[in-house]
Amino acid sequence: MLNLILSFFVSFLMVIFITPLMIYIAKKKNILDQPSVRKEHAVPKPLLGGVGIFIATILGVILFTEFSSAILMLILVFGALCVAIMGLIDDIISISAKKRLVILFIIAILTYIVCFQFYLDTQSLLARRLFPILAFSLFIIFWVVGVTNAINFSDGLDGLASYLSIVSVMSFAIIFAYQDRSSLALPFALTLAGAIAGFIPYNRNPSQIFMGDTGSMFIGFMLSLLSIACIRLETTLYAMIVPVYLIFIPIIDMIMSILRRLITKKSIMKPDKMHFHHQLNKRFSNHTVVVIILALAQVIFSAAGIFIFIYKQYILGSIIIGCIILVLSAYTLKKGLCQRRLESKDTL
């Protein structure tokens, strides 16, 4: 129990003390997020908040997590380091979305090949059949890339990605506690949760610093690993619906964003101001209210995911998620077609 408490509070305190240093360095080196038409902030903001989250999480994982294999620990740390470095470079000099995507796929593939063979029991899940294992492997690789990008997509308002992420991480922690996985998975989750919690006082509206791509992509990558860990002991693929619930708001926002851009014939790599948080902010004109609404929505979905996990209602959970996605897809299709017609009229 002491180990679990320390895993949270040590990473929390590290971020509390590291973040002011990151604010100073970012301002000194001019590593700032400049205001623009598609962004909500009006003044330049420091971008190195994710560095503190990364340092605290990795140190906490090394100190408080018991790995069954040294190779497993090294690969996890190496994958997280690669994602964080890519995000840091993007924060400093900017990397194109296509290059980031390619790098993420490479990291996801390497992590899967070296790490998940130790950790994910695909043999029990897939009964040793080659095609299902290959299909499942591809799904996992795309899942890691997708979740990593989903958190990045959600980082559009002060505190939004932080609050959504901590709800998801703590939900995974509840599942790990229920599974009695107190040596690896649970301290892993609590360490990340402590780091995010330590960052929130600096990131909530009005923010002093942003987590930047360093933080959002690192947290997304960690969430993708936690989500896979949470279904490791399950014997049915339907269990994979649980992580979808636990990270639902970022995932569905990313899916609808991609669908919207496809409908309007725009590059899926091109950012816009049509995310859930942008649309809600137009309605309420208040960052804090929007963050609370979306965070509460994530709490509801996370609670539903935990319920589904405990009572093994995977098929019911899949049907509900499928219905929600169909409704939102229909709404996005309607809005997208209307937008296309308006843009066509403007060009005439």
Salt bridges, closest charged atoms under 4 A:
ASP33 OD1 - LYS39 NZ 2.45
ASP33 OD2 - HIS41 NE2 3.69
GLU40 OE2 - LYS273 NZ 3.47
GLU40 OE2 - HIS278 NE2 3.96
GLU40 OE1 - HIS287 NE2 4.00
ASP90 OD2 - ARG100 NH1 3.13
GLU234 OE1 - LYS312 NZ 3.23
ASP253 OD2 - HIS275 ND1 3.00
ASP272 OD1 - ARG260 NH2 3.16
ASP272 OD2 - ARG261 NE 3.14
ASP272 OD1 - HIS275 NE2 3.95
GLU343 OE2 - LYS266 NZ 2.98
